[in-house]
């Protein structure tokens, strides 16, 4: 049985790598999980190329936005280079940004952090590409999140016009668990929370919200008072643990370590800790949220 399942998922990886997307050919769970398996363990450049290949095969246009950040640390000059990949669709003066970082921590295969977010974002683009958008939508694959969210910072510098910004939705850690964790809930979520909660009711998924959320690409938006929200799928109880972790200044209580933190940023962040059901939950919830936002009047 194990051998058969292994062969099945190896086939799915090959399918994703060589076949243009088609909703009739693969279930959403298989589509998402195959993408995570295909991106895990790749080099930084390899992850970038994988995203571009998937978009190109399906005839989906994208733009790239390279950036280079130079700063001094004591006597050393540090250079951080990266490239955001952006799919731009839609109409209207206001713009929604939905992003997932594609870089991974050093020495980590990066399956859940954040191959899972990349997989969900690719599938959202695929399944919503024919939708009519009342707003401009930027689907952003951000680079260098692990280096202080540099990709998100430079995206804001290059593309954000504050009066045209509606909301930023960040997808980070989508592949393990059965509970939607949404945050940080506060002053910069006054508009979006109505739709966040409505999407929770509409999908019926277990859903929790907290004022605290671990730092990710939503943070630079919040620092400029731009509306933003982040979404993760985590094991039951982990949202409360992660919220407490942030409250404590990113110091973990050794007796109550969040489950996701035992794997992320480590050599164990592999697809065997990712589940198709968690990925599907993130995809269906986020798709519902986007469609509700599209019908809003703002």
C-alpha positions as CSV (number, residue, x, y, z in Angstrom):
1,X,0.0,0.0,0.0
2,X,2.8,2.4,0.9
3,X,4.6,1.6,-2.3
4,X,1.4,2.2,-4.4
5,X,0.8,5.5,-2.7
6,X,4.4,6.6,-3.2
7,X,4.1,5.7,-6.9
8,X,0.8,7.6,-7.2
9,X,2.3,10.8,-5.8
10,X,5.4,10.5,-7.8
11,X,3.1,10.4,-10.9
12,X,1.3,13.5,-9.6
13,X,4.6,15.4,-9.4
14,X,5.4,14.4,-13.0
15,X,1.9,15.5,-14.0
16,X,2.3,18.9,-12.4
17,X,5.8,19.4,-14.0
18,X,4.9,18.5,-17.6
19,X,1.1,19.1,-18.0
20,X,-0.8,22.4,-18.2
21,X,-3.4,22.8,-15.5
22,X,-6.9,21.3,-16.2
23,X,-9.5,21.1,-13.5
24,X,-11.0,18.0,-15.2
25,X,-7.7,16.1,-14.9
26,X,-7.0,16.1,-11.1
27,X,-8.8,16.7,-7.9
28,X,-8.1,19.9,-6.0
29,X,-6.5,18.0,-3.2
30,X,-4.1,16.1,-5.5
31,X,-3.4,19.3,-7.5
32,X,-2.4,21.2,-4.3
33,X,-0.4,18.3,-2.8
34,X,1.5,17.6,-6.0
35,X,2.6,21.2,-6.2
36,X,3.9,21.1,-2.6
37,X,5.8,17.8,-3.4
38,X,7.2,19.4,-6.7
39,X,8.6,22.5,-5.0
40,X,9.9,21.0,-1.7
41,X,13.7,20.7,-1.5
42,X,14.3,22.9,-4.5
43,X,17.0,25.6,-4.4
44,X,16.0,29.2,-4.2
45,X,16.3,29.6,-7.9
46,X,14.5,26.3,-8.5
47,X,11.5,27.5,-6.6
48,X,11.4,30.7,-8.6
49,X,11.6,28.7,-11.9
50,X,8.9,26.2,-10.8
51,X,6.4,29.0,-10.3
52,X,7.2,30.6,-13.7
53,X,7.0,27.2,-15.4
54,X,3.6,26.5,-14.0
55,X,2.3,29.9,-15.1
56,X,3.9,29.7,-18.6
57,X,2.4,26.2,-19.3
58,X,-1.1,27.5,-18.7
59,X,-0.6,30.7,-20.7
60,X,-0.9,32.9,-17.7
61,X,1.0,36.2,-17.9
62,X,3.1,37.5,-15.1
63,X,5.6,40.3,-14.4
64,X,8.7,40.1,-12.4
65,X,10.0,42.8,-10.0
66,X,13.6,42.3,-9.1
67,X,15.0,44.1,-6.1
68,X,18.4,44.6,-4.4
69,X,18.8,45.8,-0.8
70,X,22.2,46.8,0.6
71,X,22.8,47.5,4.3
72,X,25.7,47.7,6.7
73,X,26.1,45.3,9.6
74,X,29.1,46.4,11.7
75,X,32.0,46.2,9.2
76,X,30.2,44.1,6.6
77,X,28.1,45.1,3.6
78,X,25.1,42.8,3.3
79,X,23.3,42.5,-0.1
80,X,19.9,40.9,-0.3
81,X,18.7,40.3,-3.9
82,X,15.4,38.8,-4.9
83,X,12.6,38.8,-7.5
84,X,8.9,39.0,-6.9
85,X,6.6,37.2,-9.4
86,X,3.2,38.9,-9.9
87,X,0.1,37.9,-11.8
88,X,-2.1,41.0,-12.4
89,X,-5.8,40.7,-13.2
90,X,-9.0,42.7,-12.7
91,X,-10.5,46.1,-13.1
92,X,-11.3,49.1,-10.9
93,X,-9.5,51.7,-9.0
94,X,-9.0,49.7,-5.8
95,X,-6.5,46.8,-5.6
96,X,-6.4,43.6,-3.6
97,X,-3.0,42.0,-2.9
98,X,-2.8,38.3,-2.2
99,X,0.6,36.9,-1.5
100,X,2.6,33.9,-0.5
101,X,6.4,33.8,-0.1
102,X,8.3,31.2,-2.1
103,X,11.7,31.4,-0.4
104,X,12.6,28.9,2.3
105,X,14.8,29.0,5.3
106,X,18.3,27.8,4.8
107,X,18.7,24.0,4.8
108,X,14.9,23.5,5.0
109,X,13.0,21.7,2.2
110,X,10.3,24.4,2.7
111,X,7.2,22.2,2.1
112,X,4.8,23.8,4.6
113,X,6.9,27.0,4.9
114,X,6.0,28.0,2.4
115,X,5.5,25.5,-0.5
116,X,2.0,25.2,0.9
117,X,1.2,28.9,0.3
118,X,2.7,28.8,-3.2
119,X,0.6,25.7,-4.0
120,X,-2.6,27.4,-2.8
121,X,-1.8,30.7,-4.7
122,X,-1.1,28.8,-7.9
123,X,-4.4,27.0,-7.7
124,X,-6.3,30.2,-6.9
125,X,-4.9,31.8,-10.0
126,X,-5.8,28.7,-12.1
127,X,-9.4,28.3,-10.8
128,X,-10.2,32.0,-10.8
129,X,-8.6,33.1,-14.0
130,X,-11.9,33.5,-15.8
131,X,-13.6,35.4,-13.0
132,X,-14.6,39.0,-13.6
133,X,-12.9,41.1,-11.0
134,X,-14.4,44.4,-9.8
135,X,-11.1,45.3,-8.3
136,X,-7.5,45.0,-9.5
137,X,-5.9,41.8,-8.1
138,X,-2.2,41.2,-7.7
139,X,-1.4,37.6,-7.0
140,X,2.1,37.9,-5.6
141,X,4.8,35.3,-5.1
142,X,7.0,37.2,-2.7
143,X,10.8,36.6,-2.4
144,X,13.0,36.9,0.7
145,X,10.3,36.7,3.4
146,X,12.9,34.8,5.5
147,X,15.1,37.9,5.3
148,X,12.8,40.4,6.9
149,X,10.0,40.3,4.3
150,X,12.2,42.2,1.8
151,X,10.0,41.1,-1.1
152,X,6.9,42.6,0.5
153,X,8.8,45.8,1.4
154,X,9.9,46.3,-2.1
155,X,6.6,45.4,-3.6
156,X,5.1,48.2,-1.5
157,X,7.8,50.6,-2.7
158,X,7.3,49.7,-6.3
159,X,3.5,49.3,-6.7
160,X,1.4,50.4,-3.7
161,X,-0.6,53.6,-4.0
162,X,-2.1,53.9,-0.5
163,X,-5.4,55.4,-1.5
164,X,-6.0,52.6,-4.1
165,X,-5.1,49.8,-1.6
166,X,-8.1,47.7,-0.4
167,X,-6.5,44.8,1.5
168,X,-3.5,42.5,1.6
169,X,-4.1,38.8,2.2
170,X,-1.1,36.8,3.2
171,X,-0.9,33.0,2.9
172,X,1.9,31.4,5.0
173,X,1.8,27.9,6.5
174,X,-1.2,26.3,4.9
175,X,-0.5,22.7,4.9
176,X,-0.9,21.0,8.3
177,X,-3.9,20.9,10.6
178,X,-7.6,21.4,10.7
179,X,-8.1,24.9,12.1
180,X,-8.0,28.2,10.2
181,X,-6.0,30.8,12.0
182,X,-6.6,34.4,11.0
183,X,-4.9,37.6,12.3
184,X,-3.6,40.0,13.3
185,X,-7.1,41.3,14.1
186,X,-7.1,45.0,14.9
187,X,-7.1,48.5,13.5
188,X,-5.8,47.5,10.1
189,X,-8.6,44.9,9.6
190,X,-11.7,47.0,10.1
191,X,-13.0,46.5,6.5
192,X,-11.8,43.0,5.7
193,X,-12.9,41.3,8.9
194,X,-16.6,41.4,7.9
195,X,-15.7,39.3,4.9
196,X,-13.2,37.1,6.8
197,X,-15.9,36.1,9.2
198,X,-18.5,35.7,6.5
199,X,-16.2,33.3,4.6
200,X,-15.8,31.3,7.8
201,X,-19.5,31.0,8.2
202,X,-20.0,30.2,4.5
203,X,-17.3,27.4,4.3
204,X,-18.1,26.0,7.8
205,X,-14.4,25.4,8.6
206,X,-13.1,25.5,12.2
207,X,-12.0,29.1,12.5
208,X,-10.2,31.2,15.1
209,X,-9.0,34.8,15.1
210,X,-6.5,36.6,17.3
211,X,-5.0,40.1,17.6
212,X,-1.6,38.5,17.3
213,X,-0.1,36.7,14.4
214,X,3.6,35.7,13.8
215,X,5.5,38.0,11.6
216,X,5.3,37.4,7.8
217,X,4.8,39.4,4.6
218,X,1.7,41.2,6.0
219,X,3.8,43.1,8.5
220,X,5.2,45.8,6.2
221,X,1.7,46.6,5.1
222,X,0.5,46.9,8.7
223,X,3.5,49.2,9.5
224,X,2.1,51.6,6.9
225,X,-1.4,51.3,8.2
226,X,-2.5,49.4,5.1
227,X,-5.3,47.0,5.6
228,X,-4.0,43.4,5.8
229,X,-4.8,39.9,7.1
230,X,-2.9,36.7,7.3
231,X,-4.3,33.1,7.0
232,X,-2.8,29.8,8.1
233,X,-4.0,26.3,8.6
234,X,-2.7,24.8,11.9
235,X,-3.3,21.9,14.2
236,X,-6.2,22.4,16.7
237,X,-5.0,24.6,19.5
238,X,-1.9,25.9,17.7
239,X,-3.5,29.3,16.9
240,X,-3.8,30.0,20.6
241,X,-0.2,28.8,21.2
242,X,1.1,30.9,18.3
243,X,-0.8,34.0,19.6
244,X,0.8,33.5,23.0
245,X,4.2,33.0,21.4
246,X,3.9,36.4,19.7
247,X,2.6,38.0,22.9
248,X,5.6,36.7,24.7
249,X,8.0,38.5,22.3
250,X,8.6,35.3,20.2
251,X,9.7,33.3,23.2
252,X,8.1,29.9,23.4
253,X,6.9,28.2,26.5
254,X,8.8,24.9,26.4
255,X,5.8,23.1,27.9
256,X,3.4,24.3,25.2
257,X,5.3,24.7,21.9
258,X,3.1,25.1,18.8
259,X,3.1,22.0,16.7
260,X,4.0,23.8,13.5
261,X,7.1,25.3,15.1
262,X,8.5,21.8,15.7
263,X,8.9,21.4,12.0
264,X,9.2,24.8,10.3
265,X,12.6,26.2,9.5
266,X,14.1,22.7,9.9
267,X,15.2,19.8,7.8
268,X,11.9,18.1,8.7
269,X,9.7,20.6,6.9
270,X,8.8,18.0,4.3
271,X,5.6,17.0,2.5
272,X,5.0,14.0,4.7
273,X,3.9,16.6,7.4
274,X,1.5,18.3,4.9
275,X,-2.0,17.0,4.2
276,X,-4.2,17.5,1.1
277,X,-7.1,18.2,3.4
278,X,-5.4,21.2,5.0
279,X,-4.4,22.6,1.7
280,X,-7.9,22.2,0.4
281,X,-9.2,24.1,3.4
282,X,-6.9,27.0,2.8
283,X,-7.8,27.0,-0.9
284,X,-11.6,26.9,-0.5
285,X,-11.6,29.4,2.4
286,X,-9.4,31.9,0.5
287,X,-11.3,31.5,-2.7
288,X,-14.5,32.2,-0.9
289,X,-13.0,35.3,0.8
290,X,-11.8,36.7,-2.5
291,X,-15.2,36.2,-4.2
292,X,-16.9,37.9,-1.2
293,X,-14.5,40.8,-1.4
294,X,-15.1,41.1,-5.1
295,X,-18.8,41.7,-4.4
296,X,-18.1,44.4,-1.7
297,X,-18.8,48.0,-2.5
298,X,-15.9,50.2,-1.5
